[in-house]
Amino acid sequence: MTNKNFLTVKKLSNKFNFAFFKSKGGVSRGSFYSLNCSKVVGDKTKNIEKNIKIALGNLLISKNKIKLINQVHSNKIFFINKNNFNKEFYGDGLVTNEKNIAIGVLTADCAPVFLFDIEKKLICCLHAGWKGALTNICREGIRTFVNKKIKSKNVIAVIGPCLGFKNFEVDKKFKLKFIEKDSKYFKFFKYKNKNKDLFNLRALLNYQINAEGIINIYNLRKDTYKYSKDFFSHRRMTHQKKSKTGRMVNIISF
């Protein structure tokens, strides 16, 4: 399902409240135009706070607290509740069972991944870039559900917009890191020339999620690099020789 300012999956909207926000609909200007929600890229704090409020309002959860994590391209995941809500966490995943807490991750080419169970006991958000994929952050997220006695067959995964296969150019050393981790990862690369390959991040994440017994996987197949009017892209910024770009917010709540 596509909204003017965000994407979601209509058939799942009666189960959970979630959205992958675009770069549109906010108050930021210049390189951060317009719904930038990151505090570490150089945007004004007042703009970021307004943008986050706008996003929560679009999901009709303005009264909810929202928890974001200090992202470090890892596979570390933290369980959030009302007691540790104000604590600073450094990692790339959040899990909660609190009804009045929304959780989210920021992206600009990396993949945002949501996990939730059909019995509405737990929600999880993950920031999965290539480093997160290499260390299998999706597996770590799914295991938090299993550790809570939630069956894999009851878990649903949704993967949002990310850098597309055709635009994810990598060198041979990059490819070797993945093959050394698991020889089966070879199939997620496509030869481009003697120096470069193309990497299919989305396909690898689907593979890793499915390997944990999750069969209900939904994909919002939008390339953040390609659709410049809808998404921030760190790689596009680099290719255009710009110094700054914003970050999209991706939010899930009960």
C-alpha positions in Angstrom: 0.0 0.0 0.0 1.4 3.4 -1.0 0.6 6.6 0.9 1.7 10.1 -0.2 4.3 10.1 2.6 4.8 6.5 3.6 4.5 2.9 2.6 2.8 0.0 4.5 1.1 -3.3 3.8 -2.7 -2.8 3.8 -3.6 -6.4 4.6 -1.5 -6.2 7.7 -2.7 -2.8 8.9 -5.4 -4.4 11.1 -2.7 -6.3 13.0 0.0 -3.7 13.6 0.6 -0.1 13.0 3.7 0.4 10.9 5.1 2.5 8.1 8.2 3.1 6.1 8.3 6.8 5.7 9.5 8.6 2.5 11.6 11.7 2.5 8.5 13.8 1.9 6.1 15.7 4.2 8.4 17.3 6.7 9.8 20.7 7.6 13.6 20.4 6.9 15.2 22.3 4.1 18.2 22.0 1.8 20.1 18.7 1.8 17.6 17.4 4.4 14.4 18.2 2.5 12.0 17.4 3.9 11.2 14.6 6.5 14.7 14.0 7.8 14.6 12.3 11.3 18.3 11.9 12.0 20.0 14.0 14.6 23.5 13.2 13.4 23.6 14.5 9.9 23.6 18.2 10.6 20.0 19.2 10.5 18.4 21.5 13.1 17.1 19.8 16.2 13.8 21.6 16.1 13.2 20.4 12.5 13.9 16.8 13.5 11.6 16.9 16.5 8.8 18.4 14.3 9.4 15.7 11.6 9.1 12.9 14.1 5.9 14.3 15.5 4.6 14.5 11.9 5.4 10.9 11.3 3.7 9.8 14.6 0.7 11.9 13.6 0.5 10.2 10.3 0.3 6.8 12.1 -2.3 8.3 14.5 -0.1 7.5 17.5 0.9 11.0 18.6 0.5 10.1 22.2 3.0 7.2 22.0 6.6 7.6 23.0 9.0 6.7 20.3 12.4 5.0 20.9 15.1 5.2 18.3 18.5 3.6 18.7 22.1 4.9 18.1 22.8 2.9 15.0 26.3 1.4 14.6 25.9 -1.2 11.8 25.9 -4.2 14.1 23.7 -7.1 15.0 23.0 -5.9 18.5 19.3 -5.8 19.6 17.9 -4.4 22.8 14.6 -5.0 24.6 12.8 -1.8 25.5 10.4 -1.2 28.3 9.2 1.7 30.4 12.0 1.2 32.9 14.9 1.6 30.4 13.2 3.8 27.8 15.4 6.8 28.6 18.7 4.8 28.4 21.0 5.3 25.4 21.5 2.2 23.4 24.1 1.5 20.6 23.1 -1.2 18.2 20.7 -1.8 15.3 17.6 -3.4 16.6 14.8 -2.8 19.1 12.2 -5.1 20.6 9.3 -4.3 22.8 6.0 -5.5 24.2 4.9 -2.2 25.6 1.6 -1.0 24.0 2.4 2.7 24.3 5.9 2.6 23.0 6.7 2.9 19.3 10.1 1.8 18.0 11.9 2.8 14.9 15.1 2.8 12.8 16.5 5.3 10.4 17.6 4.5 6.8 19.1 5.9 3.7 19.9 2.8 1.6 20.1 0.2 4.4 17.0 -2.0 4.8 14.5 -1.4 7.5 13.0 -4.7 8.7 9.9 -5.2 10.9 9.1 -8.4 12.8 5.9 -9.1 14.7 3.9 -12.1 15.8 0.2 -12.6 15.0 -0.8 -12.9 18.6 0.4 -9.3 19.2 2.9 -10.1 22.0 6.1 -8.6 20.5 7.3 -6.2 17.9 10.8 -5.6 16.5 12.5 -3.2 14.2 15.9 -3.8 12.6 18.4 -1.6 10.6 20.0 -4.0 8.1 22.8 -2.7 6.0 25.5 -4.9 4.5 27.2 -5.2 7.8 24.0 -6.2 9.5 23.4 -8.8 6.8 26.9 -10.2 7.1 26.4 -10.7 10.8 22.8 -11.8 10.3 20.9 -9.3 12.4 17.6 -10.8 11.1 18.5 -14.1 12.7 19.2 -12.3 16.0 15.9 -10.5 15.8 13.9 -13.7 15.2 15.6 -15.5 18.0 14.3 -12.8 20.4 10.8 -14.1 19.5 11.8 -17.7 19.8 13.3 -17.0 23.3 9.9 -15.5 24.3 8.3 -18.9 23.3 6.8 -17.4 20.1 6.6 -20.0 17.3 8.4 -19.1 14.1 5.3 -19.8 12.1 3.5 -17.0 13.9 6.1 -14.4 13.1 5.6 -12.0 10.1 8.5 -10.1 8.5 8.3 -6.9 6.4 11.3 -5.5 4.5 11.0 -1.9 3.5 12.7 0.2 0.8 16.5 -0.1 0.4 19.3 0.1 -2.1 18.3 -1.9 -5.1 20.3 -4.8 -6.7 21.1 -2.8 -9.9 22.6 0.1 -7.9 24.4 -1.9 -5.2 27.9 -2.1 -6.8 30.6 -3.6 -4.7 34.2 -4.7 -5.1 35.6 -8.2 -5.1 36.8 -8.0 -1.5 33.3 -7.1 -0.4 32.0 -10.2 -2.1 34.7 -12.4 -0.6 33.7 -11.4 3.0 30.2 -12.9 2.4 31.4 -16.0 0.7 33.8 -16.7 3.5 31.0 -16.3 6.0 28.7 -18.7 4.0 29.5 -20.2 0.6 25.8 -20.1 -0.3 25.9 -16.3 -0.2 27.6 -16.5 -3.6 24.2 -16.5 -5.3 23.4 -13.0 -4.1 26.1 -11.5 -6.3 26.1 -10.8 -10.0 29.2 -10.3 -12.1 29.5 -6.7 -13.5 33.1 -6.5 -14.7 36.5 -7.6 -13.6 36.6 -5.2 -10.7 32.9 -5.0 -9.6 29.9 -7.1 -8.8 26.3 -6.3 -7.9 24.9 -7.2 -4.5 21.3 -8.2 -3.8 20.8 -7.1 -0.2 17.0 -7.7 -0.3 17.3 -11.2 -1.6 19.9 -12.1 1.1 17.7 -10.8 3.9 14.8 -12.8 2.6 17.0 -15.9 2.5 18.2 -15.3 6.1 14.7 -14.7 7.4 13.3 -17.8 5.7 16.2 -19.9 7.0 14.9 -19.2 10.5 11.5 -20.8 9.6 9.7 -17.6 8.7 7.5 -18.1 5.7 5.3 -14.9 5.9 7.7 -12.3 4.4 6.5 -9.1 2.7 8.6 -6.8 0.6 8.1 -3.2 -0.4 10.4 -3.3 -3.4 11.4 0.3 -3.8 15.0 1.2 -4.6 16.1 4.2 -2.5 18.8 5.1 -5.0 16.5 5.1 -8.0 13.6 7.1 -6.6 15.3 10.4 -5.7 12.0 12.3 -5.2 10.8 9.8 -2.6 13.8 8.6 -0.6 17.1 9.8 0.8 20.1 7.8 -0.4 23.6 7.9 1.0 25.0 6.3 -2.2 23.3 8.7 -4.5 24.5 11.6 -2.3 28.1 10.2 -2.7 27.8 9.8 -6.5 26.4 13.4 -6.8 29.4 14.6 -4.7 27.2 16.1 -2.0 28.2 16.2 1.6 24.9 15.6 3.4 21.6 13.8 3.1 18.7 13.0 5.4 17.5 9.7 6.9 14.0 8.2 6.6 12.2 7.0 9.7 10.6 3.6 9.9 8.2 3.1 12.7 6.2 0.2 14.2 3.8 0.1 17.2 1.0 -2.0 18.5 
